[in-house]
Amino acid sequence: MTGFFPKPRILSQHKQKVRLADGLNDNDSIDDAAISRGIDCLTLFAEELKRFQPFAVKAVATAALRKASNQKELLARFESTLGFPIEVITGESEAEFIYAGVCSASQCRDKVLVIDIGGASTEVVAGNGTQANVLHSLDMGCVVFQNRFFKGGEINPDNVELAIQAATKLIRPYIADYQQHGWLRVLGASGTFRALTEIAAAEKQPGLTQIWLSELIQRCIRQGQVERLNFAGLRDDRRTVLMGGITILLAALKALSVDDFEVTTGALREGLLAQLANEITA
């Protein structure tokens, strides 16, 4: 999926946090509580779609369903609730859509590196203009890492270091590919980056840098517990997965020797919309 990515005009926007990855158990089966959250969300979306009567619908599932051992059962229930097919896309396709969404929102003209930290996967894409060239979907996400390394709510130097080491191990095989491609800007997409932007704005931090992120993590360690994290600008819904996201990000920044980064508004949804717009206007 390359070429011009139009920026559709948004008439109505609805968002609901489900965090299916939070329901993944040791057997990679998604539990009943997470399934119920998914069905509740899709019920609301189905009602909106009936009211809106769209010309075209694109529904996709990402890393949590890719990993789920009960994927087939869940997909049948979710599609029945929504009333439309749901495609479980590959990690590479997800990365490509994310890059398209970033280009749609940020007008990529030169070499860029895009990082998107989701709940169960992290996509890292190096591209030039609208062409995505190096795409990888890594098996790490803010929800999965939060549950793996910070499950009890404690934040200490040991579990922070373990999370950073685990993320570094996953990105290390691809470092040379990204560095050979090169980039002029680093753009972050999705929730972890938006949370950091909101904290930085509230603290009047002039820019987003690796040094500032490292200092923020040290402040988290000093606060000691997830429930005690009380930075200005940090929303309650991001507090519970913040450590998982920022340890992944710090590992990526260090591994790729990134000093500073920006945040974009575009991501997967915008990439899907761009593809639909291309198909409809072709």
Buried (B, 14 or more C-beta within 10 A) or exposed (E): BBEEBBBEEEEEEEEEEBBBBBBBEEEEBBEEEBBEBBBEBBEEBBEEBEEEEEEEEBBBBBBBBBBBEBBEEBBEBBBEBBEBEBEBBEBBBBBBBBBBBBBBBBEBEEBBBBBBBBBBBBBBBBBBBBEBBBBBBBBBBBBBBBBBBBEEBEBEEEBBEBBBEBBBEBBEEBBEBBBEBEBEBBBBBBBBBBBBBBBBEEEEBEEBBBEBBBEBBEEBBEBEEBEEBEBEBBEEEBBBBBBBBBBBBBBBBBBBEBEBBBBBEBBBBBBBBBBBBBEEEE
